[in-house]
Each structure stands twice: as C-alpha cells, then as structure tokens.
Amino acid sequence: MTGANRPATSAETTRDGAVPSGGRARNRRSLALIVGLVLVGAIALVALLSIFWLPFDPSDTTGGRLEGPGLAHWLGTDRLGRDLFTQVMIGARIALVAGIGAVGVGAAIGMPVGLSAAFAAGWVDDTMSAAMDILIAFPVLLLAMLIVAVQGASLATVTVAIGLSMSAIVARLTRVVAKRVLAQQYITAARTSGTSWLSIVRQHVLPNIWPTVSVNLASQFGVAVLAEASLSYLGLGAPPPNSSWGRLLQEAQSTVVTAPLGAVAPGIALVALVIGVNLLIDGLRDIADPIQN
Amino acid sequence: MTRYLLRRMAILVLSLLLAMLAIFVLLRALPGDPANALLSVQATPEQIAAARSQVGADLPLFEQFVNWFRGMVSLDFGNSFISTLPVAPEIVSRLAVTIPLTLLAFGLAFALSLAVGFIAAHKSDRWYGVALSAFSQLAIAVPAFWVGILLIATFSLKFRIFPAGGFPREGWADPGAALAHLALPVLTVALVMTGSLSRYVRSATLDVLGSDYLRNARAMGSTMGTAMIRHGLRNGAIPVISILGIELATAFLGAVVIEAVFALPGLGSMLLKAIAQHDYPNIQGILFVSTLAVLVIGFVADIAQRLVDPRLRHSAGAA
C-alpha cells in the first residue's frame, strides 16, 4: 500500500513481473505476525500454566492489603490482600475460554444457518437475510446482557450469549461467500454428475468459504474477549473466585490512585491479547493470500 | 426514491415487530416467570396466582402478547415492580443524560476520525501518519470502560480538572455543571469510537486518492483541495455513512457500560439496576426504546446514503 504511488524501480520488480506491492509493507506484515505470535503465545502459555500452577491460591488473603509489587507478590496485592499476578493468570484463562468458546458457538450456529440461506433461494433466503440484518443491528453487548439477565451470570452463560449474538454476523458472511461459490460452474458440473448436496457442501463449498470465514471468525475473537470483559466489569460475568480481567478492573477502580497497578495490569493484558490476535490475523492473511496484498 | 422509501419503511416496521416479538419471548417464555420477581421465595401458591394475574401471566400467551403489544405501541410500559412508578417518565428523564452523552461523543468522534483517517491515509509515508494508523489499531483493542477508568485517574483524581462521576441532581438547570460531568464520559466514548471510525475514513480516503476521477480532475488543472471537495468528499462519504449509523447505534448502547464507569443516571444504569432487580417492566421498556432508536438510526443512515449516492437513488427496485 505504501509503495503504490511510487514508480516501480527495476530492483523492485518481482520474479513473475507483477507490479510490486512494496517490500516495506510486506516487512511490516511479517513483523505484525511475529509480534502477534509472541503476544498471543505468551498469554496462552500463562493461561495453560494457570491450570497446573499458580503462585498463590486465588482466595489466599494472607498478603498485606494493596501491597506494591515485590518479590513475593510480583504485581502486588488487591484490597483484600490477594495476589494480583495470580488473578491476572486466571484472567488469561477465562479470556481465552470465553473468546474461543464464543467464536465456537458463533460458528456452530452461524455457519449452518448461513449455508442453508445460501441454498434456499427465494423468500426463505430473503426472510433469513432480513432476520440476520435485524440481529446484526444489535450490538453484541446488549444481546448478551439480555441473555445474562434471563439466565443469570456465569462464564458459560456469558460465553454462549456472546457467541449467540455473534452468530448472525457469521451467518451473513457465510451466506454471501457460499452463494458466490454455488454460482460456479463446477457446482453445476458436480450436480450434473450426480453428487449429493451434502457432498457438494463438504467437497466444494466448505473448503472454498473457509479462508474468508475463518479470518472473520478470528477477528470476532477480539470482539468476544472485549465483550466478556465489559460484561464482567458490569458484574454480569463469571462469579468469583474466577476473576475475569473485567472484574479485576472493576474491583481496582476505587483504589486506582493508591494502587494503580491493579487498575493497569489487567487492562494491559486485555489489550495485549486483542492486539496480538488482530496482528496475527493481519500477518496470516498475508501468507494465506499473497496476491491480494 | 419514493418506492425505496416505502419499501425501507415497511422493513423498519417489520423489523420492529420482529424485535418486539423477540423481547417478549425472551422475557416471558424463558425460565424465570415475571411474577417471581414480585414475590419472595416463601410465597404461598395463592400469592403466586395473584401476582401472576397482576402481571397478566395467567392469560394465554397470545393474549399476553396482544396486551403487551398494545401497551408498548402507546408507550405505556406499565409500572416498575420495585418502585411501582410508571416506567415511561423514568425512561424520559434518563434519556436526558444518555442522548446528550451519545450525540456529543458521536459528534466529537466524527470530527476526530475525519482528521485522523484523512491524515493517516494522505500522509502514510510520514511518521505522524503511521502513528495515527497505529492509534486506530490500538483503539479498537482497548475496552471503553478501561479508557474511562484511566481518564478518571488522570483528569479527575490526579489533576482534578473534571468531576470523577455522577450528574448534577438538578440535571440541565445548570448547563455548565452538567457538561463538566459529561466531559470525561464523552471523551471516553469518542476516543474508542474514533479508533474504529477513522479506519473506515482512512480506507475511503485511500480509495479516493487512488481513483481515476481524482487523477483526471488533477490532470484537468484542478487543485488537490478542489478535487477532493468536489469529487472526493462525496465518493468517500458513501461507505462512511453506513458505518456512521452503526457507530451511532453502538455508542447509544455502549453508554450502558460508560454510565456504569462514571455513575451517570442514564438509561444504561437504569437497565443494569433493572436486570439486577429482575424488574421486568423496566427491562422491556428500556429494550423497546433502545431497539426503536437503533432501528430508526439504521433507517436514517440508509436514506442518507441514497441521498448522497445518485446511483443508489435511481435503482429504487434493488434494496
């Protein structure tokens, strides 16, 4: 993108003679990939580690109240004397579970619905598309709040609620991409040669829509993580001692001046995860589709 | 255009009906009878039956829906289970906080993202252009409530420039005080919104800058400024307008979280309280008003897009 308005010099001409897209842009993308990998990898490792080992018991209140960072408590303690680093570690696990779970629910509902709409032409397709548009008009957060309001707050409810409200976006995209695939002549050829619709979906549609749909699903992960944090901040997320980063920030808000680390560390972890995933997607997209970039 | 307008209005009404049906089903047919909210756990069966008839939960579902529908359409949302006050006036008084918050934040974000997006695209080879692109990337990854917490810590607890939260009891009687209390919430919403909005402005600007019509206009002797205003603005505005609608709706509903951060007595904090207390009349009243707002915003955005883009205006049949 950056090199687009510069005249191409001979050194920049690629092997196949295409107009170069600019080496700087490509370098920036591979840098994005590396930074994304490091951020996401580090958080995933911490989350994994938190299953087997934690520096302190999450409900251990033997530490002093609002202690600063030190050798024993790396990030200090909260106002109940609990170790902050331990809680941030658990938060990493919850964020990943909520994010992956919500995207999974969104895909499990959205993709079949989108595929059915793509196959069903006429008024069925119209009605389904209209319903998707209405659902999409509702931000993830409000729908999730509604469901949590009815079902009560828990990690599972929040995850399913976010995934459910995401499924409309997934369904709409799946429908559009699948429709494009279904219009191809190889589909007609497959039908003529007697292939069943189910096999067509498996052999032609899914492999062709997956690159586009998977990128979208991955970018929904960041949205899901942020939504879970917001719901937890509002007190509608996983109940304690499963401290989500959102809940940690809510608890630390009142002591932000005396113990700023408690109101900063979970936020940085949250932003690092979302940015990491977004960078990872950018970098991977470049590898998956070198022509477009 | 008239045909499109009629068609689009039909969709608006239909969407509202569907959304109302969804609210009704979600709040009634799912576990958690609204009558339960009126009673303690040890209520006798007679008390439960009385509560159910008070709420109308003993009628057949269809009849319940018709009654409820009639109430909603005439903006009679019933009385709160908890305070027993009518819901509608409460919503109106809460909107006096939420609507200014939404509109001010939206206006600020719009102005900011035009500047940020344009510079990020036009000066992508300068350090500040790159820095602005990076800001957009960062802003979409930051939760709004955390920005709010950090702004409170900096601008009200450390430097004591703005109040940390709350809203004057007498509301807008003293506009200065009211605005001071809205300053940080508005800034919070606007900063986060600028992140996503400026990315659309940036890509729209890139499209315009790389377009044939702009190059032709420049070749015909038009200055960059004139060419951008006469050709670029209108073309670039088309994709941005449809996003504006979504952003405005998101800001209105995102107010729920921001009002919690700043302890503002708006629609969002009313909804949170209603959810905590299982106050169904309040919940459904708020949901109805929010739904209506979201749908009307989408409607207006679609019409605006047609007005700007003559290609869409003349293809009335295709929606």
Interface residues (C-beta under 8 A of the other chain):
Chain A: M1 T2 A4 N5 A130 A131 D133 I134 A137 F138 P139 L141 L142 M145 L146 I147 V148 A149 V150 Q151 G222 L226 A229 S230 Y233 L234 G235 L236 G246 L249 Q253 V256 V257 P260 A263 V264 G267 L270 V271 V274 I275 N278
Chain B: I11 L14 S15 L18 A19 L26 L27 L30 P31 G32 S124 D125 Q137 L138 I140 A141 V142 P143 A144 F145 W146 I149 L150 I152 A153 L157 K158 L206 L209 G210 I246 A249 T250 L253 G254 V256 V257 A260 V261 L271 L272 I275 A276 I283 L287 S290 T291 V294 L295 G298
